Amino acid sequence: MEHNTISLQEGLNIVDKIVSGNTLMPLEIAKELGFLDVQEPTDEAQKALKEVFSENEELVQRAKATGRDGPLMSLVIKINRKIGN
């Protein structure tokens, strides 16, 4: 599916890959997952991702341990709030 935005489910899939240890940048993961027409992440978005992960280590660990959507969705929401979306 080609588009200019990432759906919540697509965002969850990307965050899940990051939490699971994928070291690629979110844009590269999006491309890898078939979300090809994704805009380059801004410095602000990359900074927000790093901040949210470092500020919510327990939530990241819970997401890794359980693989459930709840902790992942919480991380996505926090990232979106940081970047103002």
PDB file with SEQRES, HELIX, SHEET and CRYST1 records, atoms N, CA, C and O in Angstrom:
SEQRES   1 A   85  MET GLU HIS ASN THR ILE SER LEU GLN GLU GLY LEU ASN          
SEQRES   2 A   85  ILE VAL ASP LYS ILE VAL SER GLY ASN THR LEU MET PRO          
SEQRES   3 A   85  LEU GLU ILE ALA LYS GLU LEU GLY PHE LEU ASP VAL GLN          
SEQRES   4 A   85  GLU PRO THR ASP GLU ALA GLN LYS ALA LEU LYS GLU VAL          
SEQRES   5 A   85  PHE SER GLU ASN GLU GLU LEU VAL GLN ARG ALA LYS ALA          
SEQRES   6 A   85  THR GLY ARG ASP GLY PRO LEU MET SER LEU VAL ILE LYS          
SEQRES   7 A   85  ILE ASN ARG LYS ILE GLY ASN                                  
HELIX    1 AA1 LEU A    8  VAL A   19  1                                  12    
HELIX    2 AA2 PRO A   26  GLU A   32  1                                   7    
HELIX    3 AA3 ASP A   43  GLU A   55  1                                  13    
HELIX    4 AA4 GLU A   57  THR A   66  1                                  10    
HELIX    5 AA5 ASP A   69  ILE A   83  1                                  15    
CRYST1    1.000    1.000    1.000  90.00  90.00  90.00 P 1           1          
ATOM      1  N   MET A   1       0.854  -1.179   0.000  1.00  0.00           N  
ATOM      2  CA  MET A   1       0.000   0.000   0.000  1.00  0.00           C  
ATOM      3  C   MET A   1       0.897   1.239   0.000  1.00  0.00           C  
ATOM      4  O   MET A   1       1.697   1.422   0.918  1.00  0.00           O  
ATOM      5  N   GLU A   2       0.774   2.072  -1.000  1.00  0.00           N  
ATOM      6  CA  GLU A   2       1.601   3.274  -1.071  1.00  0.00           C  
ATOM      7  C   GLU A   2       0.794   4.502  -0.675  1.00  0.00           C  
ATOM      8  O   GLU A   2      -0.302   4.722  -1.191  1.00  0.00           O  
ATOM      9  N   HIS A   3       1.327   5.290   0.226  1.00  0.00           N  
ATOM     10  CA  HIS A   3       0.664   6.494   0.706  1.00  0.00           C  
ATOM     11  C   HIS A   3       1.674   7.385   1.404  1.00  0.00           C  
ATOM     12  O   HIS A   3       2.844   7.020   1.516  1.00  0.00           O  
ATOM     13  N   ASN A   4       1.248   8.534   1.871  1.00  0.00           N  
ATOM     14  CA  ASN A   4       2.160   9.483   2.505  1.00  0.00           C  
ATOM     15  C   ASN A   4       2.101   9.474   4.018  1.00  0.00           C  
ATOM     16  O   ASN A   4       2.847  10.207   4.667  1.00  0.00           O  
ATOM     17  N   THR A   5       1.240   8.669   4.587  1.00  0.00           N  
ATOM     18  CA  THR A   5       1.158   8.588   6.037  1.00  0.00           C  
ATOM     19  C   THR A   5       1.220   7.129   6.461  1.00  0.00           C  
ATOM     20  O   THR A   5       1.017   6.221   5.655  1.00  0.00           O  
ATOM     21  N   ILE A   6       1.500   6.928   7.714  1.00  0.00           N  
ATOM     22  CA  ILE A   6       1.547   5.584   8.274  1.00  0.00           C  
ATOM     23  C   ILE A   6       0.345   5.436   9.191  1.00  0.00           C  
ATOM     24  O   ILE A   6       0.103   6.281  10.053  1.00  0.00           O  
ATOM     25  N   SER A   7      -0.399   4.372   9.002  1.00  0.00           N  
ATOM     26  CA  SER A   7      -1.560   4.118   9.859  1.00  0.00           C  
ATOM     27  C   SER A   7      -1.085   3.716  11.252  1.00  0.00           C  
ATOM     28  O   SER A   7       0.094   3.424  11.455  1.00  0.00           O  
ATOM     29  N   LEU A   8      -1.994   3.705  12.189  1.00  0.00           N  
ATOM     30  CA  LEU A   8      -1.662   3.294  13.549  1.00  0.00           C  
ATOM     31  C   LEU A   8      -1.118   1.873  13.537  1.00  0.00           C  
ATOM     32  O   LEU A   8      -0.116   1.592  14.196  1.00  0.00           O  
ATOM     33  N   GLN A   9      -1.760   0.975  12.802  1.00  0.00           N  
ATOM     34  CA  GLN A   9      -1.295  -0.414  12.752  1.00  0.00           C  
ATOM     35  C   GLN A   9       0.107  -0.503  12.143  1.00  0.00           C  
ATOM     36  O   GLN A   9       0.949  -1.258  12.629  1.00  0.00           O  
ATOM     37  N   GLU A  10       0.357   0.261  11.087  1.00  0.00           N  
ATOM     38  CA  GLU A  10       1.686   0.272  10.478  1.00  0.00           C  
ATOM     39  C   GLU A  10       2.720   0.815  11.460  1.00  0.00           C  
ATOM     40  O   GLU A  10       3.831   0.294  11.552  1.00  0.00           O  
ATOM     41  N   GLY A  11       2.344   1.872  12.198  1.00  0.00           N  
ATOM     42  CA  GLY A  11       3.226   2.427  13.220  1.00  0.00           C  
ATOM     43  C   GLY A  11       3.532   1.404  14.300  1.00  0.00           C  
ATOM     44  O   GLY A  11       4.668   1.300  14.763  1.00  0.00           O  
ATOM     45  N   LEU A  12       2.511   0.645  14.701  1.00  0.00           N  
ATOM     46  CA  LEU A  12       2.714  -0.417  15.687  1.00  0.00           C  
ATOM     47  C   LEU A  12       3.685  -1.461  15.154  1.00  0.00           C  
ATOM     48  O   LEU A  12       4.548  -1.944  15.887  1.00  0.00           O  
ATOM     49  N   ASN A  13       3.544  -1.808  13.885  1.00  0.00           N  
ATOM     50  CA  ASN A  13       4.444  -2.795  13.288  1.00  0.00           C  
ATOM     51  C   ASN A  13       5.885  -2.295  13.290  1.00  0.00           C  
ATOM     52  O   ASN A  13       6.810  -3.061  13.560  1.00  0.00           O  
ATOM     53  N   ILE A  14       6.076  -1.016  12.990  1.00  0.00           N  
ATOM     54  CA  ILE A  14       7.420  -0.441  12.971  1.00  0.00           C  
ATOM     55  C   ILE A  14       8.004  -0.401  14.379  1.00  0.00           C  
ATOM     56  O   ILE A  14       9.153  -0.792  14.586  1.00  0.00           O  
ATOM     57  N   VAL A  15       7.220   0.069  15.348  1.00  0.00           N  
ATOM     58  CA  VAL A  15       7.703   0.131  16.732  1.00  0.00           C  
ATOM     59  C   VAL A  15       8.005  -1.276  17.243  1.00  0.00           C  
ATOM     60  O   VAL A  15       8.982  -1.476  17.966  1.00  0.00           O  
ATOM     61  N   ASP A  16       7.179  -2.243  16.875  1.00  0.00           N  
ATOM     62  CA  ASP A  16       7.408  -3.636  17.277  1.00  0.00           C  
ATOM     63  C   ASP A  16       8.762  -4.123  16.770  1.00  0.00           C  
ATOM     64  O   ASP A  16       9.499  -4.782  17.503  1.00  0.00           O  
ATOM     65  N   LYS A  17       9.091  -3.803  15.527  1.00  0.00           N  
ATOM     66  CA  LYS A  17      10.385  -4.206  14.964  1.00  0.00           C  
ATOM     67  C   LYS A  17      11.535  -3.557  15.738  1.00  0.00           C  
ATOM     68  O   LYS A  17      12.542  -4.208  16.017  1.00  0.00           O  
ATOM     69  N   ILE A  18      11.388  -2.273  16.085  1.00  0.00           N  
ATOM     70  CA  ILE A  18      12.428  -1.558  16.822  1.00  0.00           C  
ATOM     71  C   ILE A  18      12.598  -2.168  18.212  1.00  0.00           C  
ATOM     72  O   ILE A  18      13.716  -2.434  18.653  1.00  0.00           O  
ATOM     73  N   VAL A  19      11.475  -2.385  18.893  1.00  0.00           N  
ATOM     74  CA  VAL A  19      11.507  -2.967  20.238  1.00  0.00           C  
ATOM     75  C   VAL A  19      12.117  -4.366  20.197  1.00  0.00           C  
ATOM     76  O   VAL A  19      12.791  -4.781  21.139  1.00  0.00           O  
ATOM     77  N   SER A  20      11.881  -5.083  19.113  1.00  0.00           N  
ATOM     78  CA  SER A  20      12.401  -6.449  18.972  1.00  0.00           C  
ATOM     79  C   SER A  20      13.882  -6.490  18.622  1.00  0.00           C  
ATOM     80  O   SER A  20      14.465  -7.567  18.499  1.00  0.00           O  
ATOM     81  N   GLY A  21      14.491  -5.321  18.461  1.00  0.00           N  
ATOM     82  CA  GLY A  21      15.925  -5.275  18.255  1.00  0.00           C  
ATOM     83  C   GLY A  21      16.376  -4.901  16.856  1.00  0.00           C  
ATOM     84  O   GLY A  21      17.578  -4.877  16.590  1.00  0.00           O  
ATOM     85  N   ASN A  22      15.456  -4.610  15.960  1.00  0.00           N  
ATOM     86  CA  ASN A  22      15.835  -4.186  14.612  1.00  0.00           C  
ATOM     87  C   ASN A  22      16.568  -2.854  14.740  1.00  0.00           C  
ATOM     88  O   ASN A  22      16.060  -1.920  15.361  1.00  0.00           O  
ATOM     89  N   THR A  23      17.738  -2.765  14.164  1.00  0.00           N  
ATOM     90  CA  THR A  23      18.555  -1.559  14.317  1.00  0.00           C  
ATOM     91  C   THR A  23      18.412  -0.591  13.148  1.00  0.00           C  
ATOM     92  O   THR A  23      19.079   0.443  13.118  1.00  0.00           O  
ATOM     93  N   LEU A  24      17.554  -0.912  12.192  1.00  0.00           N  
ATOM     94  CA  LEU A  24      17.315   0.002  11.084  1.00  0.00           C  
ATOM     95  C   LEU A  24      16.549   1.226  11.562  1.00  0.00           C  
ATOM     96  O   LEU A  24      15.865   1.179  12.584  1.00  0.00           O  
ATOM     97  N   MET A  25      16.667   2.323  10.818  1.00  0.00           N  
ATOM     98  CA  MET A  25      15.874   3.513  11.101  1.00  0.00           C  
ATOM     99  C   MET A  25      14.417   3.213  10.753  1.00  0.00           C  
ATOM    100  O   MET A  25      14.153   2.360   9.906  1.00  0.00           O  
ATOM    101  N   PRO A  26      13.468   3.897  11.393  1.00  0.00           N  
ATOM    102  CA  PRO A  26      12.054   3.643  11.127  1.00  0.00           C  
ATOM    103  C   PRO A  26      11.686   3.703   9.644  1.00  0.00           C  
ATOM    104  O   PRO A  26      10.867   2.909   9.180  1.00  0.00           O  
ATOM    105  N   LEU A  27      12.280   4.635   8.895  1.00  0.00           N  
ATOM    106  CA  LEU A  27      11.987   4.734   7.466  1.00  0.00           C  
ATOM    107  C   LEU A  27      12.394   3.456   6.736  1.00  0.00           C  
ATOM    108  O   LEU A  27      11.658   2.962   5.882  1.00  0.00           O  
ATOM    109  N   GLU A  28      13.559   2.927   7.073  1.00  0.00           N  
ATOM    110  CA  GLU A  28      14.030   1.706   6.429  1.00  0.00           C  
ATOM    111  C   GLU A  28      13.140   0.519   6.797  1.00  0.00           C  
ATOM    112  O   GLU A  28      12.874  -0.340   5.957  1.00  0.00           O  
ATOM    113  N   ILE A  29      12.685   0.468   8.029  1.00  0.00           N  
ATOM    114  CA  ILE A  29      11.767  -0.599   8.442  1.00  0.00           C  
ATOM    115  C   ILE A  29      10.467  -0.469   7.668  1.00  0.00           C  
ATOM    116  O   ILE A  29       9.914  -1.467   7.205  1.00  0.00           O  
ATOM    117  N   ALA A  30       9.975   0.762   7.525  1.00  0.00           N  
ATOM    118  CA  ALA A  30       8.740   0.991   6.773  1.00  0.00           C  
ATOM    119  C   ALA A  30       8.894   0.510   5.336  1.00  0.00           C  
ATOM    120  O   ALA A  30       7.992  -0.126   4.790  1.00  0.00           O  
ATOM    121  N   LYS A  31      10.027   0.809   4.730  1.00  0.00           N  
ATOM    122  CA  LYS A  31      10.277   0.344   3.366  1.00  0.00           C  
ATOM    123  C   LYS A  31      10.342  -1.178   3.321  1.00  0.00           C  
ATOM    124  O   LYS A  31       9.789  -1.807   2.419  1.00  0.00           O  
ATOM    125  N   GLU A  32      11.020  -1.758   4.299  1.00  0.00           N  
ATOM    126  CA  GLU A  32      11.151  -3.203   4.384  1.00  0.00           C  
ATOM    127  C   GLU A  32       9.780  -3.876   4.517  1.00  0.00           C  
ATOM    128  O   GLU A  32       9.564  -4.967   3.988  1.00  0.00           O  
ATOM    129  N   LEU A  33       8.863  -3.219   5.224  1.00  0.00           N  
ATOM    130  CA  LEU A  33       7.522  -3.769   5.433  1.00  0.00           C  
ATOM    131  C   LEU A  33       6.566  -3.453   4.287  1.00  0.00           C  
ATOM    132  O   LEU A  33       5.420  -3.902   4.290  1.00  0.00           O  
ATOM    133  N   GLY A  34       7.030  -2.689   3.316  1.00  0.00           N  
ATOM    134  CA  GLY A  34       6.186  -2.397   2.160  1.00  0.00           C  
ATOM    135  C   GLY A  34       5.451  -1.078   2.230  1.00  0.00           C  
ATOM    136  O   GLY A  34       4.551  -0.841   1.425  1.00  0.00           O  
ATOM    137  N   PHE A  35       5.800  -0.215   3.158  1.00  0.00           N  
ATOM    138  CA  PHE A  35       5.192   1.107   3.255  1.00  0.00           C  
ATOM    139  C   PHE A  35       6.114   2.063   2.487  1.00  0.00           C  
ATOM    140  O   PHE A  35       6.761   2.925   3.082  1.00  0.00           O  
ATOM    141  N   LEU A  36       6.166   1.901   1.168  1.00  0.00           N  
ATOM    142  CA  LEU A  36       7.215   2.504   0.349  1.00  0.00           C  
ATOM    143  C   LEU A  36       7.162   4.012   0.213  1.00  0.00           C  
ATOM    144  O   LEU A  36       8.208   4.650   0.092  1.00  0.00           O  
ATOM    145  N   ASP A  37       5.996   4.593   0.229  1.00  0.00           N  
ATOM    146  CA  ASP A  37       5.883   6.022  -0.036  1.00  0.00           C  
ATOM    147  C   ASP A  37       5.846   6.804   1.271  1.00  0.00           C  
ATOM    148  O   ASP A  37       4.985   7.660   1.470  1.00  0.00           O  
ATOM    149  N   VAL A  38       6.776   6.504   2.147  1.00  0.00           N  
ATOM    150  CA  VAL A  38       6.837   7.135   3.458  1.00  0.00           C  
ATOM    151  C   VAL A  38       7.788   8.316   3.379  1.00  0.00           C  
ATOM    152  O   VAL A  38       8.877   8.207   2.817  1.00  0.00           O  
ATOM    153  N   GLN A  39       7.380   9.434   3.937  1.00  0.00           N  
ATOM    154  CA  GLN A  39       8.239  10.616   3.936  1.00  0.00           C  
ATOM    155  C   GLN A  39       9.419  10.393   4.862  1.00  0.00           C  
ATOM    156  O   GLN A  39       9.331   9.664   5.850  1.00  0.00           O  
ATOM    157  N   GLU A  40      10.520  11.035   4.523  1.00  0.00           N  
ATOM    158  CA  GLU A  40      11.703  10.956   5.378  1.00  0.00           C  
ATOM    159  C   GLU A  40      11.337  11.465   6.774  1.00  0.00           C  
ATOM    160  O   GLU A  40      10.680  12.498   6.906  1.00  0.00           O  
ATOM    161  N   PRO A  41      11.758  10.747   7.809  1.00  0.00           N  
ATOM    162  CA  PRO A  41      11.470  11.240   9.154  1.00  0.00           C  
ATOM    163  C   PRO A  41      12.248  12.518   9.429  1.00  0.00           C  
ATOM    164  O   PRO A  41      13.399  12.662   9.016  1.00  0.00           O  
ATOM    165  N   THR A  42      11.627  13.407  10.104  1.00  0.00           N  
ATOM    166  CA  THR A  42      12.297  14.652  10.457  1.00  0.00           C  
ATOM    167  C   THR A  42      13.245  14.406  11.623  1.00  0.00           C  
ATOM    168  O   THR A  42      13.142  13.403  12.330  1.00  0.00           O  
ATOM    169  N   ASP A  43      14.161  15.332  11.805  1.00  0.00           N  
ATOM    170  CA  ASP A  43      15.044  15.236  12.973  1.00  0.00           C  
ATOM    171  C   ASP A  43      14.213  15.230  14.243  1.00  0.00           C  
ATOM    172  O   ASP A  43      14.546  14.550  15.213  1.00  0.00           O  
ATOM    173  N   GLU A  44      13.123  15.998  14.227  1.00  0.00           N  
ATOM    174  CA  GLU A  44      12.238  16.066  15.393  1.00  0.00           C  
ATOM    175  C   GLU A  44      11.628  14.696  15.695  1.00  0.00           C  
ATOM    176  O   GLU A  44      11.546  14.298  16.857  1.00  0.00           O  
ATOM    177  N   ALA A  45      11.201  13.975  14.659  1.00  0.00           N  
ATOM    178  CA  ALA A  45      10.597  12.653  14.852  1.00  0.00           C  
ATOM    179  C   ALA A  45      11.633  11.661  15.367  1.00  0.00           C  
ATOM    180  O   ALA A  45      11.337  10.859  16.253  1.00  0.00           O  
ATOM    181  N   GLN A  46      12.835  11.708  14.824  1.00  0.00           N  
ATOM    182  CA  GLN A  46      13.888  10.806  15.292  1.00  0.00           C  
ATOM    183  C   GLN A  46      14.256  11.100  16.743  1.00  0.00           C  
ATOM    184  O   GLN A  46      14.475  10.187  17.539  1.00  0.00           O  
ATOM    185  N   LYS A  47      14.319  12.376  17.069  1.00  0.00           N  
ATOM    186  CA  LYS A  47      14.625  12.778  18.445  1.00  0.00           C  
ATOM    187  C   LYS A  47      13.515  12.303  19.389  1.00  0.00           C  
ATOM    188  O   LYS A  47      13.794  11.803  20.479  1.00  0.00           O  
ATOM    189  N   ALA A  48      12.260  12.461  18.967  1.00  0.00           N  
ATOM    190  CA  ALA A  48      11.121  12.034  19.781  1.00  0.00           C  
ATOM    191  C   ALA A  48      11.172  10.533  20.039  1.00  0.00           C  
ATOM    192  O   ALA A  48      10.928  10.087  21.160  1.00  0.00           O  
ATOM    193  N   LEU A  49      11.485   9.762  19.019  1.00  0.00           N  
ATOM    194  CA  LEU A  49      11.576   8.311  19.162  1.00  0.00           C  
ATOM    195  C   LEU A  49      12.623   7.944  20.202  1.00  0.00           C  
ATOM    196  O   LEU A  49      12.358   7.138  21.093  1.00  0.00           O  
ATOM    197  N   LYS A  50      13.804   8.528  20.095  1.00  0.00           N  
ATOM    198  CA  LYS A  50      14.879   8.238  21.049  1.00  0.00           C  
ATOM    199  C   LYS A  50      14.491   8.653  22.464  1.00  0.00           C  
ATOM    200  O   LYS A  50      14.736   7.919  23.422  1.00  0.00           O  
ATOM    201  N   GLU A  51      13.883   9.833  22.591  1.00  0.00           N  
ATOM    202  CA  GLU A  51      13.484  10.329  23.917  1.00  0.00           C  
ATOM    203  C   GLU A  51      12.436   9.426  24.549  1.00  0.00           C  
ATOM    204  O   GLU A  51      12.550   9.057  25.718  1.00  0.00           O  
ATOM    205  N   VAL A  52      11.413   9.071  23.775  1.00  0.00           N  
ATOM    206  CA  VAL A  52      10.331   8.231  24.316  1.00  0.00           C  
ATOM    207  C   VAL A  52      10.887   6.883  24.754  1.00  0.00           C  
ATOM    208  O   VAL A  52      10.523   6.379  25.817  1.00  0.00           O  
ATOM    209  N   PHE A  53      11.756   6.301  23.956  1.00  0.00           N  
ATOM    210  CA  PHE A  53      12.323   5.004  24.333  1.00  0.00           C  
ATOM    211  C   PHE A  53      13.174   5.122  25.595  1.00  0.00           C  
ATOM    212  O   PHE A  53      13.097   4.260  26.471  1.00  0.00           O  
ATOM    213  N   SER A  54      13.982   6.178  25.700  1.00  0.00           N  
ATOM    214  CA  SER A  54      14.832   6.315  26.883  1.00  0.00           C  
ATOM    215  C   SER A  54      14.028   6.692  28.128  1.00  0.00           C  
ATOM    216  O   SER A  54      14.388   6.300  29.238  1.00  0.00           O  
ATOM    217  N   GLU A  55      12.951   7.444  27.955  1.00  0.00           N  
ATOM    218  CA  GLU A  55      12.116   7.853  29.089  1.00  0.00           C  
ATOM    219  C   GLU A  55      11.152   6.763  29.538  1.00  0.00           C  
ATOM    220  O   GLU A  55      10.574   6.864  30.620  1.00  0.00           O  
ATOM    221  N   ASN A  56      10.968   5.734  28.735  1.00  0.00           N  
ATOM    222  CA  ASN A  56       9.978   4.692  29.027  1.00  0.00           C  
ATOM    223  C   ASN A  56      10.584   3.300  28.888  1.00  0.00           C  
ATOM    224  O   ASN A  56      10.014   2.419  28.244  1.00  0.00           O  
ATOM    225  N   GLU A  57      11.752   3.121  29.504  1.00  0.00           N  
ATOM    226  CA  GLU A  57      12.457   1.846  29.383  1.00  0.00           C  
ATOM    227  C   GLU A  57      11.625   0.672  29.885  1.00  0.00           C  
ATOM    228  O   GLU A  57      11.666  -0.411  29.302  1.00  0.00           O  
ATOM    229  N   GLU A  58      10.871   0.876  30.961  1.00  0.00           N  
ATOM    230  CA  GLU A  58      10.035  -0.202  31.498  1.00  0.00           C  
ATOM    231  C   GLU A  58       8.960  -0.604  30.485  1.00  0.00           C  
ATOM    232  O   GLU A  58       8.684  -1.791  30.311  1.00  0.00           O  
ATOM    233  N   LEU A  59       8.365   0.369  29.829  1.00  0.00           N  
ATOM    234  CA  LEU A  59       7.347   0.106  28.817  1.00  0.00           C  
ATOM    235  C   LEU A  59       7.958  -0.619  27.615  1.00  0.00           C  
ATOM    236  O   LEU A  59       7.344  -1.530  27.059  1.00  0.00           O  
ATOM    237  N   VAL A  60       9.158  -0.218  27.218  1.00  0.00           N  
ATOM    238  CA  VAL A  60       9.859  -0.888  26.121  1.00  0.00           C  
ATOM    239  C   VAL A  60      10.136  -2.341  26.505  1.00  0.00           C  
ATOM    240  O   VAL A  60       9.932  -3.245  25.695  1.00  0.00           O  
ATOM    241  N   GLN A  61      10.592  -2.565  27.716  1.00  0.00           N  
ATOM    242  CA  GLN A  61      10.868  -3.927  28.179  1.00  0.00           C  
ATOM    243  C   GLN A  61       9.602  -4.778  28.208  1.00  0.00           C  
ATOM    244  O   GLN A  61       9.625  -5.957  27.852  1.00  0.00           O  
ATOM    245  N   ARG A  62       8.496  -4.165  28.636  1.00  0.00           N  
ATOM    246  CA  ARG A  62       7.219  -4.883  28.651  1.00  0.00           C  
ATOM    247  C   ARG A  62       6.782  -5.241  27.234  1.00  0.00           C  
ATOM    248  O   ARG A  62       6.267  -6.333  26.994  1.00  0.00           O  
ATOM    249  N   ALA A  63       6.989  -4.323  26.302  1.00  0.00           N  
ATOM    250  CA  ALA A  63       6.643  -4.588  24.901  1.00  0.00           C  
ATOM    251  C   ALA A  63       7.498  -5.735  24.364  1.00  0.00           C  
ATOM    252  O   ALA A  63       6.996  -6.602  23.650  1.00  0.00           O  
ATOM    253  N   LYS A  64       8.788  -5.741  24.708  1.00  0.00           N  
ATOM    254  CA  LYS A  64       9.669  -6.819  24.263  1.00  0.00           C  
ATOM    255  C   LYS A  64       9.241  -8.155  24.866  1.00  0.00           C  
ATOM    256  O   LYS A  64       9.210  -9.180  24.184  1.00  0.00           O  
ATOM    257  N   ALA A  65       8.912  -8.122  26.154  1.00  0.00           N  
ATOM    258  CA  ALA A  65       8.601  -9.366  26.861  1.00  0.00           C  
ATOM    259  C   ALA A  65       7.258  -9.969  26.447  1.00  0.00           C  
ATOM    260  O   ALA A  65       7.120 -11.189  26.356  1.00  0.00           O  
ATOM    261  N   THR A  66       6.273  -9.110  26.199  1.00  0.00           N  
ATOM    262  CA  THR A  66       4.932  -9.636  25.943  1.00  0.00           C  
ATOM    263  C   THR A  66       4.569  -9.678  24.470  1.00  0.00           C  
ATOM    264  O   THR A  66       3.793 -10.535  24.048  1.00  0.00           O  
ATOM    265  N   GLY A  67       5.123  -8.760  23.678  1.00  0.00           N  
ATOM    266  CA  GLY A  67       4.760  -8.681  22.261  1.00  0.00           C  
ATOM    267  C   GLY A  67       3.335  -8.210  22.041  1.00  0.00           C  
ATOM    268  O   GLY A  67       2.815  -8.308  20.929  1.00  0.00           O  
ATOM    269  N   ARG A  68       2.708  -7.707  23.070  1.00  0.00           N  
ATOM    270  CA  ARG A  68       1.317  -7.250  22.961  1.00  0.00           C  
ATOM    271  C   ARG A  68       1.227  -5.858  22.388  1.00  0.00           C  
ATOM    272  O   ARG A  68       2.169  -5.069  22.473  1.00  0.00           O  
ATOM    273  N   ASP A  69       0.063  -5.562  21.792  1.00  0.00           N  
ATOM    274  CA  ASP A  69      -0.147  -4.255  21.180  1.00  0.00           C  
ATOM    275  C   ASP A  69      -0.270  -3.124  22.197  1.00  0.00           C  
ATOM    276  O   ASP A  69       0.049  -1.980  21.871  1.00  0.00           O  
ATOM    277  N   GLY A  70      -0.715  -3.404  23.399  1.00  0.00           N  
ATOM    278  CA  GLY A  70      -0.928  -2.350  24.395  1.00  0.00           C  
ATOM    279  C   GLY A  70       0.316  -1.520  24.660  1.00  0.00           C  
ATOM    280  O   GLY A  70       0.276  -0.300  24.506  1.00  0.00           O  
ATOM    281  N   PRO A  71       1.427  -2.149  25.056  1.00  0.00           N  
ATOM    282  CA  PRO A  71       2.639  -1.367  25.296  1.00  0.00           C  
ATOM    283  C   PRO A  71       3.148  -0.679  24.030  1.00  0.00           C  
ATOM    284  O   PRO A  71       3.645   0.445  24.091  1.00  0.00           O  
ATOM    285  N   LEU A  72       3.025  -1.348  22.889  1.00  0.00           N  
ATOM    286  CA  LEU A  72       3.464  -0.740  21.636  1.00  0.00           C  
ATOM    287  C   LEU A  72       2.623   0.476  21.298  1.00  0.00           C  
ATOM    288  O   LEU A  72       3.150   1.504  20.874  1.00  0.00           O  
ATOM    289  N   MET A  73       1.314   0.362  21.485  1.00  0.00           N  
ATOM    290  CA  MET A  73       0.427   1.487  21.193  1.00  0.00           C  
ATOM    291  C   MET A  73       0.749   2.658  22.118  1.00  0.00           C  
ATOM    292  O   MET A  73       0.726   3.813  21.692  1.00  0.00           O  
ATOM    293  N   SER A  74       1.043   2.368  23.362  1.00  0.00           N  
ATOM    294  CA  SER A  74       1.415   3.428  24.304  1.00  0.00           C  
ATOM    295  C   SER A  74       2.656   4.168  23.824  1.00  0.00           C  
ATOM    296  O   SER A  74       2.727   5.394  23.911  1.00  0.00           O  
ATOM    297  N   LEU A  75       3.633   3.422  23.317  1.00  0.00           N  
ATOM    298  CA  LEU A  75       4.852   4.049  22.797  1.00  0.00           C  
ATOM    299  C   LEU A  75       4.547   4.899  21.573  1.00  0.00           C  
ATOM    300  O   LEU A  75       5.050   6.016  21.457  1.00  0.00           O  
ATOM    301  N   VAL A  76       3.733   4.390  20.663  1.00  0.00           N  
ATOM    302  CA  VAL A  76       3.367   5.150  19.459  1.00  0.00           C  
ATOM    303  C   VAL A  76       2.652   6.439  19.844  1.00  0.00           C  
ATOM    304  O   VAL A  76       2.934   7.496  19.279  1.00  0.00           O  
ATOM    305  N   ILE A  77       1.739   6.364  20.791  1.00  0.00           N  
ATOM    306  CA  ILE A  77       0.992   7.549  21.237  1.00  0.00           C  
ATOM    307  C   ILE A  77       1.953   8.579  21.841  1.00  0.00           C  
ATOM    308  O   ILE A  77       1.853   9.773  21.560  1.00  0.00           O  
ATOM    309  N   LYS A  78       2.876   8.104  22.665  1.00  0.00           N  
ATOM    310  CA  LYS A  78       3.842   9.021  23.284  1.00  0.00           C  
ATOM    311  C   LYS A  78       4.726   9.691  22.224  1.00  0.00           C  
ATOM    312  O   LYS A  78       5.026  10.880  22.326  1.00  0.00           O  
ATOM    313  N   ILE A  79       5.138   8.931  21.216  1.00  0.00           N  
ATOM    314  CA  ILE A  79       5.948   9.494  20.140  1.00  0.00           C  
ATOM    315  C   ILE A  79       5.148  10.549  19.383  1.00  0.00           C  
ATOM    316  O   ILE A  79       5.648  11.638  19.102  1.00  0.00           O  
ATOM    317  N   ASN A  80       3.901  10.215  19.058  1.00  0.00           N  
ATOM    318  CA  ASN A  80       3.041  11.177  18.345  1.00  0.00           C  
ATOM    319  C   ASN A  80       2.840  12.452  19.160  1.00  0.00           C  
ATOM    320  O   ASN A  80       2.836  13.547  18.599  1.00  0.00           O  
ATOM    321  N   ARG A  81       2.676  12.326  20.451  1.00  0.00           N  
ATOM    322  CA  ARG A  81       2.504  13.510  21.304  1.00  0.00           C  
ATOM    323  C   ARG A  81       3.762  14.375  21.298  1.00  0.00           C  
ATOM    324  O   ARG A  81       3.682  15.603  21.279  1.00  0.00           O  
ATOM    325  N   LYS A  82       4.915  13.727  21.315  1.00  0.00           N  
ATOM    326  CA  LYS A  82       6.188  14.477  21.309  1.00  0.00           C  
ATOM    327  C   LYS A  82       6.353  15.286  20.039  1.00  0.00           C  
ATOM    328  O   LYS A  82       6.856  16.409  20.072  1.00  0.00           O  
ATOM    329  N   ILE A  83       5.919  14.705  18.890  1.00  0.00           N  
ATOM    330  CA  ILE A  83       6.113  15.416  17.633  1.00  0.00           C  
ATOM    331  C   ILE A  83       4.905  16.248  17.243  1.00  0.00           C  
ATOM    332  O   ILE A  83       4.898  16.903  16.201  1.00  0.00           O  
ATOM    333  N   GLY A  84       3.870  16.219  18.098  1.00  0.00           N  
ATOM    334  CA  GLY A  84       2.726  17.093  17.891  1.00  0.00           C  
ATOM    335  C   GLY A  84       1.721  16.625  16.887  1.00  0.00           C  
ATOM    336  O   GLY A  84       1.003  17.449  16.321  1.00  0.00           O  
ATOM    337  N   ASN A  85       1.629  15.313  16.631  1.00  0.00           N  
ATOM    338  CA  ASN A  85       0.639  14.768  15.696  1.00  0.00           C  
ATOM    339  C   ASN A  85      -0.565  14.248  16.440  1.00  0.00           C  
ATOM    340  O   ASN A  85      -1.506  13.751  15.822  1.00  0.00           O  
TER     341      ASN A  85                                                      
END                                                                             
